[in-house]
Every structure is written in structure tokens, then in C-alpha cells.
Amino acid sequence: MKPQEIALFGTSADPPSIGHRSILAWLAQNFDLCVVWVSDNPFKQHQATLEQRLAMMELTIADLQREAQNILLAPHIAHSRTIFTVEKARHIWQSANFTLVVGADILPQLPQWYRSADLLSQVKLLVMPRAGITVSLSLIEPIEKLGTTVAIAPVAIPNVSSTAYRHEHDDQMILPSVKEYIQQQKLYEREVAKSN
């Protein structure tokens, strides 16, 4: 029997944007299963709590349920160190092939990640393009030397970011259900006030 192809998509999205929704929709079409988790990124400061970001990701996935039934939100495997998340996933889906999904902006950081060689020897790497970021061979080669293969997803992602949303408060960047949650929780108000 052919092994299951699983995309592993971890994010610290604060908040999840329509860009994250596009990524999830594409992954659902191209993999047997897309496993999603939300964690704290040691390289970033977060405005919303982990629980709030998890709730917003749940709303984002719920928005996709009509078109994609193969997206699994898996908080039980989440860890700020991706190697531990991958090890948990390999324990649950023992015969699967795993592809770790990262944004193009993450590539320069990858060799500095905790146990990066161990991590990358266990997964293939799929890079999601981002507007304004060129994925060059000089970025890919050091990562491939750590023991993985690198592919760039042939997909156009909306040019939005969580950071831009927090500064500009442009509701076009997020889903209506996420907007409603942000209003209920009174999130990002200080950041908006600071930028005005």
C-alpha cells in the first residue's frame, strides 16, 4: 500500500490571514492529509495568546470544511521546537511520508533551528512563495546539505501578512469569522493605536 503523504504546517500566525487560508486550501488539494498546529515562534513576539491564535486557526480551517475535509488541527503535537512536533507526528502516522511546509521568509532561519539537521533528515521541505522574497540557490543549498529536498510550491498566495493586518487593520486581509473573534476578544487594539 502506498504511504500517506502528509503536509505538516505549523504557524504562529497572529492572526491567521487569507494567505494562510490559501496555503491550507492548496495543501488540502495536493496532499492526503494536512496537519496544522499553532505554536509560539521563539524568533517572534506575539500579541494574541497561544489559545487565541489556536481559536482563530480553528475558524480559518472551519471556513474550508466545505471544500477540504482533510485538514486536521492537531494542537496535541504542537511544540515551539519543530523537531519535537515532527517526532510526535511520526509516532502517530508511522508509515507516512512527511513534508514540512514553511514560508519563503523562514528559509534563512532554518539552519539555525534547534536540531535542524535531525529535523530536515526526517522531512521533505516545501516552500510557500511570498511576494518580494526571492528563493535563491544560495538559500536552498545549505538546507539541502542538512539532508532534505527542497521544492517551491507552484501557487500564488495573496500578498498579505499578519504583521500588516496588525498595523493597518485592513479587514480584507482576514476572514469575517476571524474579524468577529478579534472584535470579541478586543485583540490588536494597542498595536493599531500605536501606529495611528
C-alpha positions in Angstrom: 0.0 0.0 0.0 1.2 3.5 -0.9 2.3 5.5 2.1 0.2 8.5 3.1 1.6 11.9 2.0 1.2 14.3 4.9 1.9 18.1 4.9 3.0 19.5 8.2 2.1 23.1 8.5 2.9 24.9 11.7 2.3 28.6 12.2 2.5 31.3 14.8 0.0 33.4 12.8 -1.1 36.4 14.8 -3.8 36.5 13.3 -4.3 33.9 10.5 -4.9 35.8 7.2 -6.5 35.0 3.9 -2.9 34.0 2.9 -2.9 31.2 5.5 -6.3 30.1 4.2 -4.9 29.9 0.6 -2.0 27.9 1.8 -4.3 25.4 3.6 -6.6 25.1 0.6 -3.7 24.3 -1.7 -2.1 21.8 0.7 -5.5 20.0 1.0 -5.7 19.6 -2.7 -2.1 18.3 -3.0 -1.6 16.0 0.0 -3.6 13.1 1.5 -3.6 15.0 4.8 -2.7 18.5 6.0 -1.8 18.5 9.7 -1.8 22.0 11.2 -0.6 23.3 14.6 -0.2 26.7 16.2 2.8 27.4 18.4 5.0 30.2 19.8 7.8 31.2 17.5 11.0 31.7 19.5 12.1 34.4 17.0 8.9 36.5 17.4 6.8 38.3 20.0 3.1 37.6 19.9 0.2 39.9 20.6 -2.5 37.2 21.0 -2.1 34.3 23.3 -1.5 30.8 22.0 -5.1 29.9 22.9 -6.5 32.9 21.0 -4.3 32.1 17.9 -5.4 28.5 18.1 -9.1 29.6 18.1 -8.5 31.8 15.1 -6.9 29.0 13.2 -9.8 26.7 14.1 -12.1 29.4 12.5 -9.9 29.5 9.4 -10.0 25.7 9.0 -13.8 25.7 9.6 -14.1 28.1 6.7 -12.5 25.5 4.4 -14.6 22.5 5.5 -16.9 22.5 2.5 -14.0 22.2 0.1 -11.5 20.3 2.1 -12.2 17.5 4.6 -8.5 16.5 5.0 -7.2 19.4 7.2 -6.5 18.4 10.8 -5.9 20.9 13.5 -3.6 19.0 15.9 -2.7 21.0 19.0 -1.5 17.8 20.7 1.6 17.7 18.5 2.4 21.4 18.8 5.8 22.4 20.2 7.9 25.6 19.7 10.7 23.3 18.5 9.6 21.8 15.2 11.8 18.7 15.7 9.6 17.6 18.6 6.4 18.2 16.6 7.8 16.0 13.7 8.7 13.3 16.1 5.2 13.2 17.6 3.7 13.1 14.1 6.0 10.3 13.1 4.8 8.4 16.2 1.2 8.8 15.2 1.4 8.3 11.4 4.2 5.7 11.4 4.2 4.7 7.7 3.6 8.2 6.2 5.9 10.5 4.2 6.2 14.0 5.7 6.6 17.3 4.0 7.3 20.3 6.2 5.7 23.5 4.9 7.4 26.8 5.5 7.2 30.3 4.2 9.9 31.7 2.0 10.8 34.2 4.7 11.7 31.3 7.0 14.4 29.8 4.8 17.3 31.9 6.1 16.5 30.9 9.7 16.2 27.2 9.1 19.8 26.2 9.5 19.8 27.9 13.0 16.7 26.0 14.2 17.1 23.6 17.1 18.5 20.2 15.8 18.0 21.4 12.2 19.9 18.5 10.7 17.9 15.9 12.7 14.7 17.7 11.6 15.5 18.0 7.9 16.7 14.4 7.6 13.1 13.3 8.5 11.1 15.5 6.2 11.0 17.0 2.7 10.7 20.7 2.6 8.0 22.7 0.7 8.5 26.4 0.5 5.4 28.7 0.1 6.3 31.7 -2.0 5.9 35.2 -0.6 5.8 38.4 -2.5 9.0 40.3 -2.5 11.1 37.3 -1.4 13.4 35.5 -3.9 14.1 31.9 -3.1 17.7 31.6 -4.4 20.0 28.7 -4.7 22.2 30.3 -2.0 19.3 29.8 0.4 18.4 26.3 -0.7 21.8 24.7 -0.9 22.8 25.0 2.8 19.4 23.5 3.7 19.7 20.6 1.2 23.2 19.9 2.7 21.4 19.2 6.0 19.7 16.2 4.5 16.4 17.2 2.8 15.0 18.0 -0.6 13.5 21.5 -1.2 10.6 22.2 -3.5 8.8 25.5 -4.1 5.0 25.3 -4.2 3.6 26.4 -7.6 0.9 28.6 -6.1 0.2 32.3 -5.8 -0.6 33.4 -2.2 -2.3 36.7 -1.6 0.2 39.4 -0.6 -0.9 39.9 3.0 0.7 39.3 6.3 -0.4 39.1 9.9 2.0 42.0 10.8 0.4 44.2 8.1 -3.0 43.4 9.4 -2.0 44.3 13.0 -0.6 47.7 11.7 -3.2 48.6 9.1 -6.3 46.8 10.4 -7.4 46.1 6.9 -10.3 43.6 7.2 -9.8 42.4 3.6 -6.7 40.5 4.9 -8.7 38.2 7.3 -11.8 36.1 7.2 -15.1 37.5 8.5 -15.2 34.9 11.3 -11.7 35.8 12.4 -12.6 39.5 12.3 -15.5 38.8 14.6 -13.4 36.8 17.0 -10.8 39.7 17.1 -13.5 42.2 17.9 -15.0 39.9 20.6 -11.6 39.4 22.2 -10.5 43.1 21.7 -7.3 42.0 20.1 -4.6 44.1 18.5 -6.1 47.4 19.7 -2.9 48.7 21.3 -0.9 48.0 18.1 -3.4 49.9 16.0 -3.4 52.8 18.5 0.4 52.9 18.4 0.5 53.1 14.6 -2.1 56.0 14.4 
